[in-house]
Amino acid sequence: MNFLRKNIFIFLGFISLLLGIIGIFLPVLPTTPFAILAAFLFSKSSPKLHRWLLDLKYIGPLVRDWEENKVIRPRAKVFCTILIVAVIGSSLFWGKMHSLLKLMLFIIGVSVLGFVLTRKSYPGNSL
């Protein structure tokens, strides 16, 4: 891999990881897909950074579960569902915003929940 491409992948990996970390606190940004994207980008550019990501206390197990088994743990699903319903629900109910923005927010929430809830919870299970 040439030097420029490798550095672009590393840069994009850190951007994705940052978005995933922000997503821990803002449910509109889902943590797991951004962490998985960061892992992919690091795996293609820097084995050292990929290993570092896998060794992170909170994000590493999510990424490892996905890479090895395409699994999102039940606890992560429950946490994600509660946060998305609470934050997006309260924004839709009490937020003063244009109807189109509310619709967009609703679609994002449903899409993220749809993705998360349709992934396997355990290796070998369907859900």
URUR-V465132 format. One record per residue. N is the residue number from 1. RES is the residue in one small letter. OMEGA is omega in degrees with one decimal (none if undefined). Layout:
N/RES/OMEGA
N/RES/OMEGA
This chain:
1/m/-178.4
2/n/-173.8
3/f/-177.9
4/l/-179.3
5/r/179.1
6/k/-179.3
7/n/176.0
8/i/178.1
9/f/178.3
10/i/179.0
11/f/179.7
12/l/176.0
13/g/178.4
14/f/176.4
15/i/179.5
16/s/178.4
17/l/178.3
18/l/177.7
19/l/177.0
20/g/178.3
21/i/175.9
22/i/179.3
23/g/175.1
24/i/-175.8
25/f/179.0
26/l/-174.2
27/p/176.5
28/v/175.2
29/l/-178.0
30/p/-177.5
31/t/-171.0
32/t/-179.9
33/p/178.3
34/f/176.8
35/a/178.2
36/i/177.3
37/l/177.9
38/a/179.1
39/a/178.5
40/f/-178.6
41/l/178.0
42/f/-179.5
43/s/179.5
44/k/-174.9
45/s/-174.6
46/s/177.1
47/p/179.2
48/k/178.3
49/l/177.3
50/h/178.4
51/r/178.5
52/w/179.4
53/l/179.3
54/l/-178.9
55/d/177.9
56/l/-172.5
57/k/-173.6
58/y/-176.0
59/i/-177.4
60/g/179.9
61/p/176.9
62/l/-178.0
63/v/179.5
64/r/177.6
65/d/-178.7
66/w/-177.5
67/e/-175.4
68/e/-171.0
69/n/-175.8
70/k/-174.0
71/v/167.7
72/i/-174.8
73/r/179.9
74/p/179.8
75/r/177.9
76/a/178.1
77/k/-179.9
78/v/-179.8
79/f/179.5
80/c/-179.3
81/t/-179.9
82/i/-178.4
83/l/-178.8
84/i/179.7
85/v/-178.3
86/a/-174.5
87/v/-178.6
88/i/178.0
89/g/179.1
90/s/177.5
91/s/179.9
92/l/-176.4
93/f/-174.3
94/w/-176.3
95/g/176.4
96/k/-179.0
97/m/-179.3
98/h/-178.5
99/s/178.8
100/l/177.9
101/l/176.4
102/k/178.3
103/l/179.2
104/m/178.6
105/l/177.9
106/f/-179.4
107/i/177.3
108/i/-179.8
109/g/179.8
110/v/-179.8
111/s/179.2
112/v/177.9
113/l/177.8
114/g/178.3
115/f/-174.8
116/v/-174.2
117/l/178.9
118/t/174.9
119/r/177.5
120/k/177.0
121/s/-178.8
122/y/176.2
123/p/177.2
124/g/178.4
125/n/175.9
126/s/175.9
127/l/none
